[in-house]
Amino acid sequence: MKAAVALTGLFLLLTSYTPADNDIPVYSHIIIVMEENHAFHQVIGSPNAPYINELAKNGVLFTDSHGVGHPSQPNYLALFSGSMQGVTGDGCLIGRQFKTPNLGAALIAKKLSFTGYAQTMPKEGFLGCTYRFHNLTVGNLYARKHAPWVNWIGTGENSIPAKYSQPMTVFPKSFDKLPTVSFVVPDMDHDMHNIGLPGDAAAIRRGDKWLKENLRDYAEWAKSNNSLLIVTFDEDNYDTKNDNKIATIFYGDKLKKGEYNEHITHYVILHTIEAMYGLPSDDKVSAAPITDVWKKGPVIKL
């Protein structure tokens, strides 16, 4: 009996059960990918997005997920910081450094880790508005408006050091080297933003192909390594009948796969991650975390 009690005590020291008040597992790694400017019905069920639909079929698909506004930039800021920061447009915020609470700074303060990876970002800590113009699709490739963490780079309260803003070229090949939470931002040729001459179907195909080529290995690894991939969109295509409804998918470990119809927004995703890691929720938007998609059971302490 004493041996059994000792073994039980050792088990409790090595593991932690999900809290009864939220039942949210604590993941070792989360990657968040935000695609661009397409409504739910343009992507889910589309033959132009076979990989995203594979993720939806074999993961968790939220069928009532919505952007929080228009245009793009306020949605990125909302997901990253719980506030649009008074920003109502896509204008470049160069020369500004926000001092407000945000996910990256909260993780770092908690002795966890964060990195934002952006395709076609030219160097670590780049603060410019855009980088490289692509004639075929008629648009810039890297855009600061799609890399929200950049607006907190600097020193002082709630700041993010430049070393946590990286080009996609340094994305770890060994996934166990990933930070606790990563934002992965495809450039505008590969996030379904730049339509140009080939047309919208081609833009969706490019985005879907990039996601598969760059994150499929992580997605499959995540299923057995206490990790999660979140794929969502910033906003719909300004379809007033659609109510800014977008596709949001969770894929990885400890999930009860299926379709879920609760109403969620970027704020809900943020608050779920904050609840998961015990981070402060300093924003003013009330949004309960997601609690119904998780498998029960012990989780590894970070």
N, C-alpha and C positions, 0 to 999 in steps of 0.2 A: 504493500500500500504506500509506504514512504517513497519507494522508487517511482511509483506512478505519479505521486504528487510532485516529486522533483522534476520528472519529465514534463509534466503539465506546466510547471513554472517556467522551465526552460523554453518551451514552445511559445508561451506568452511573451517572453522577453524577445524572442526572435521575430515574432509576427504581430501584426496589429489588425483588429477587425474594423470594418467600416463602421463609422459612427451611426447609431440608431436614428439620429435625427435627419440624416441625409442619404445614407447608403451609397455614397460616392466613393469609388476606389481611388487610391492615390497612385497615379501612373509614374513610372520612372522617366518616361519621355512622352511628350506631345508635340506633334507637328501640325501647324495650322496653315492651310493654303486657302487664299481667297481669290476666286476667279472673278470675271468682270461682266457686268451689264447684260445678263441673260435671265429670263424668267424661268420658273420651275418647268413649265410646259415646253420650253424650247430645248431643255437638256434631258430631263427624265423621260425615257422612252424614245429618245432621238437616236437614229442610226449613226449620227455624226459623233456621238459621245459613247462609244461602246465600253470604254474603261470606267468612266464615271458610273455608268449603269451597272457594271459588274460590281463596283464597290457598293452601290445602293442595294443591289440584290442580296449581297452577302454580308452586309453590315447593318447599320441603323440609318434609315431614311426618315427625315422629318418632313411631313407632308403639309405642314402649316408654318413654314419658316419665312421670315420677312426681313428685308432691309429696313433701316430706321429712317431713311430719307433719300434725297437726291441732292447733288450728284455723288460721285464716287467717294471723294476724300472724307466727308463727314462719317461715312459708314466705317472706314478703316479706323478713324480716330475713336469711334464709339466702341468697337470691338477691343481696341488696345487699351483704352483708358476709362471707359464708362461714361464718356462725354464727347460731344462733338467739338468741345473747346471753343465754342462761338464761331466755328468755321461753317460757312454756308455754301462754299464753292470749291472749285478745283484749283484755285490760284496757288502758286508755289509759296510756301511759308519760309523761304530762305531768309536768314537774318533773324529768325525768331527761335527761341528755345522755351518750350513750355516748362513750367515748374510744378505742374499738377501731378497727382497720383496716377500711376499707370502700371500695367501688368509687369513690364520688364523690371522696373525699379523695385517693385514689391517682391518679386522673386529673388532678386539680388540681395535685398535687405534681409530676406528670410534665410540666407545662405544656401539658396537653391541657385539655378542658373537660367540665363536667357540669351538667345542670339537671334538676330534677324538676318536672314540670307536673301539676297536679291539678285536675280539673274541680270546680267549686263551692268550691274553696279561696277564702276571701274576700279575701286580700291576701298580698303577698310575706312570706315568713318566718312565716306563721301557725303558732302552736304549740298551738292548742286541740285538744281531742279530736274534736269533731264540728262540723258547721255545717249548719244548716237541716234541719228535719224535713219529710218528705213524707208526707202523709196517704194519698194514693192507694195507694201501695205499702207503706205502714206501715214506715217506716225513715228513718234519717238519710241525707243525701246525701254530703257529704264526711266521711271518717273518717281520722284520723291513722294508725290501724292499717294502712291500705292505702298509706301514703306513707312508706316506711321511712327515707328520707334525713332526714326531719324530726327523727328521734331523735339525729342528730349535729350539729344546728344549734347554733352557739355559737362559742366560742373555745378554743384549746388544741390538744392533740394529736389528730390525725385529725378535726378539726372541719370542718364545712361552713358557710361564711358564709350568712346568711339570704337574700342576693340570688340564691342558686342554688336557692331553693324558690319556685316561681311558680304562680299560677293559670293554668288553661288558656287564659284570655282573652288572654294575651300570647304564646301559641305562635306562632313565626315564620311569616309567610306566605311568605317566601322561604326555601326549605329549606336553601340554602347558608349561612344564618345560624344554623342549628342548632348546638348544642354537639356535641362528639365523641360523647358518649353521653347520651341522655335517657331518663328514665322518664316515661311518659305514663299517668296514672291516671284512668280514668273514674270518675265518682261512682257511688254504690251503686244508683242507678236504671239505670245504663248499663253496669255491669260484670257483669250477670247475678246480682247479689247479692239485691237487693230483689225478692221474688216477690210477696207481698201478694195482693190480691184478683184481679188479672188472671190469675194462675197462672204456672207455670214456663215454659211455652211462650212466653208474652208476654215474660218476663224475658230469655230467650235472644234473641228477636227484637229487643228494644230494644238489647241489647248489640251484636248483630251490625250493626244499622242504625247505631249510633253510631260503631262502628269504621269502617264504610264511609264515612260522611259526613265524618269527621274525619281519617282517615289514608289513604284510598285514593289521593289525589293524591300524598302522600309515597311510598306504596308503589310507584306506577308511576314516579315520578321516580327512586327509589332504584335501579331496574334499570339505568339508564344513567349513574348518578352516584356509583359506588363507595360505595353505602350499603346499609343492611340494616334490615329491620323484623323484630322478634321478637315473636310473639304466643304467650303461654302462659297457664296457669291456676295459681292458688295451690294448689289441692287438689281432690279429687273431692267427691262428695256423701255421704261417709262410708259408701260401699258396701263392706262388708268383703270381698266377692268380687272387687272391682275392684283392690285393692292400691294405691289412691291413684293410679291411672293417669289421666293428663290429656293434653290435646292441646297440642303445642308445634310451632310453625311458624316457619321462617325464610323470608323473602321479600325478594328484591332482586337485587343484582349479584353476579357471581362465584359462583353456586351451580349445582350439578348437581341439577336438580330431580328429585323422586321421593320414595319412601317409604324410610325408614331404620329398621332395627329394633334398633339398639344401645340398651342401657339408659342413659338419661340422667336427671338430676335438676336441680334449681335450682343445685346446686353445680357441675355440669358446665357449665352455661351460663355461670356466673360465671367459672370457670377458663378457659373458651374466650376470653372477653373479656379477661381478664388476660393470657393468652398472646399474644393479638393485639397488644396495646399494650405488651408488655414490663413489665407491672405486677407488683409483688411479690404472691405468694400467701401471705398471712400466716395464713390460717385453717388449722385442724387437720384438715379433712376431705380425704381423698385422693380425687380425682376427675380423671381424665385429660381434657384438652380434646377437643372434637370436631375430627376431622381429615379425615373422608372425604367431606364434602359440598361441598368447595370446588373450583372450577375452577383449574387451574394457570396460571401466567403471571406477568408483572410486575405490581407494584402500586405505586401512588403513595405516596411518602413524605409523612407529615404534617408 
